[in-house]
Amino acid sequence: ISMEFRNLSKVYQDVISDICHKMGVGMAEFLEKKVDSQHEWDKYCHYVAGLVGIGLSRLFSASELEDPIVGQDTELANSMGLFLQKTNIIRDYLEDQLEGREFWPREVWSRYAKKLSDLAKPENIDMAVQCLNELITNALHHVPDVLTYLSRLKNQSVFNFCAIPQVMAIATLSACYNNKQVFRGVVKIRKGQAVTLMMDATNIQAVKAIMYQYVEEIYQKIPSTDPSSNKTQQVIASIRAMSLPSGPMVSRHHYSPIYLSCVMLLAALSWQYLSTISKATEEYVQAGEN
């Protein structure tokens, strides 16, 4: 790694050094404390993922693959990372509990349980789902920034690289929303669904259509009795306003056979890896139950 780093141009070395230093200092801060407030949740996610978004954006601009504004607008780049990290933290509640990790903000979960681990108890499932829905609503507030960021990208490879994780995240949040299974096992999107997302998310209009589809799915699942229902409806309304399809969505049937083959191979390899990880997690959960 050191040798490859030294082979890079100084402009790239400067970005990487700066981001890695800030990330190291930030992660060290949270070795000594837990995530308490929602502000600290944003701060933690900034250190472990937002800085990645900022660093990559600066590299995109430094390479001249993208305009300078992409690297300069750190707020949007940070939101790209926060949306992904919050999705992972929300989805991985049970796995983190089994490993002794806690990343859900105390400010939120303390309104629903005395201890974060109590949310996994069957008798607390209704309160647990309400807590889950509140955190998903929090994460959805980053989607408008995500759409604005993606709309600025011009290079196709950069767009695909940035867009695919984001549409995977919104699909995951839709699967997790109001879902008791988050507290019982592993919630994941279907393999065919993932392949479709990878093949479709190649332009901003397609991404907007995907975002619209999944926030509509969430909207249809909002319980009228949920404490966060009004906030969820409001953030979905703002996402709808930005993601209403206004242009043709590129069909995957128009892609070249070589592109299709590459996408299918990447999808197969990705899901082979994810399936292995998921299987190991499920076995761990079963072992814990036994």
Long-range contacts (C-beta under 8 A, 24 or more apart in sequence): 11-62, 12-59, 12-62, 12-63, 15-55, 15-58, 15-59, 15-62, 16-55, 16-59, 18-55, 19-51, 19-52, 19-54, 19-55, 19-58, 22-47, 22-51, 23-47, 23-48, 23-51, 23-52, 26-51, 34-102, 34-106, 35-102, 35-103, 35-104, 35-105, 35-106, 36-105, 36-106, 36-107, 37-105, 37-106, 37-107, 38-105, 38-107, 38-108, 38-138, 40-105, 41-86, 41-103, 41-104, 41-105, 41-138, 42-82, 44-103, 45-81, 45-82, 45-85, 45-86, 45-89, 46-78, 46-81, 46-82, 48-85, 49-81, 49-82, 49-84, 49-85, 50-77, 50-78, 50-79, 50-80, 50-81, 50-82, 50-85, 51-78, 51-81, 52-81, 53-77, 53-78, 53-79, 53-80, 53-81, 53-82, 54-78, 54-81, 56-162, 60-153, 60-155, 60-158, 65-154, 65-155, 65-157, 65-158, 66-152, 66-153, 66-154, 66-155, 66-158, 67-152, 67-154, 69-152, 70-149, 70-152, 70-153, 73-149, 75-145, 76-145, 76-148, 76-149, 77-149, 79-142, 79-145, 79-146, 79-149, 80-142, 80-145, 80-146, 80-149, 80-162, 80-166, 82-139, 82-142, 83-139, 83-142, 83-143, 83-145, 83-146, 83-166, 83-169, 84-165, 84-166, 84-169, 86-135, 86-138, 86-139, 86-142, 87-139, 87-169, 87-172, 87-173, 90-132, 90-135, 90-136, 90-139, 90-173, 90-176, 90-182, 91-172, 91-176, 91-182, 91-187, 91-188, 93-119, 93-120, 93-132, 93-182, 93-183, 94-120, 94-182, 94-183, 94-184, 94-185, 94-186, 94-285, 95-186, 95-281, 95-284, 95-285, 98-284, 98-285, 98-288, 104-131, 104-135, 105-135, 108-134, 108-135, 108-138, 119-183, 120-183, 120-184, 125-180, 125-183, 128-180, 128-182, 128-183, 129-178, 129-179, 129-180, 129-183, 130-226, 130-227, 130-228, 132-176, 132-177, 132-178, 132-179, 132-182, 132-183, 133-177, 133-178, 133-222, 133-223, 133-226, 133-228, 133-232, 134-227, 134-228, 134-231, 136-173, 136-176, 136-177, 136-218, 136-232, 137-228, 137-231, 137-232, 137-235, 139-173, 140-173, 140-215, 140-218, 140-232, 140-235, 140-236, 140-239, 141-235, 143-170, 143-211, 143-215, 143-235, 143-239, 143-242, 143-243, 144-238, 144-239, 144-242, 146-211, 147-204, 147-207, 147-208, 147-211, 147-239, 147-242, 147-243, 148-242, 150-204, 150-207, 151-204, 153-204, 156-202, 159-202, 159-203, 159-204, 160-201, 160-202, 163-201, 163-202, 163-207, 164-197, 164-198, 164-201, 166-201, 166-207, 167-197, 167-200, 167-201, 167-207, 167-210, 167-211, 168-194, 168-197, 170-210, 170-211, 170-214, 170-215, 171-197, 171-210, 171-214, 173-214, 173-218, 174-214, 174-215, 174-217, 174-218, 177-217, 177-218, 177-221, 178-221, 178-222, 178-223, 178-226, 185-282, 185-285, 186-278, 186-281, 186-282, 186-285, 188-274, 188-278, 191-267, 191-271, 194-267, 194-270, 194-271, 195-263, 195-264, 195-267, 196-252, 198-263, 198-266, 198-267, 199-252, 199-255, 199-260, 199-263, 200-249, 200-250, 200-252, 202-250, 203-249, 203-250, 205-245, 205-246, 205-247, 205-248, 205-249, 205-250, 206-249, 206-250, 208-242, 208-243, 208-244, 208-245, 208-246, 209-243, 209-245, 209-249, 211-239, 211-243, 212-239, 212-240, 212-243, 212-244, 212-245, 215-239, 215-240, 215-243, 216-240
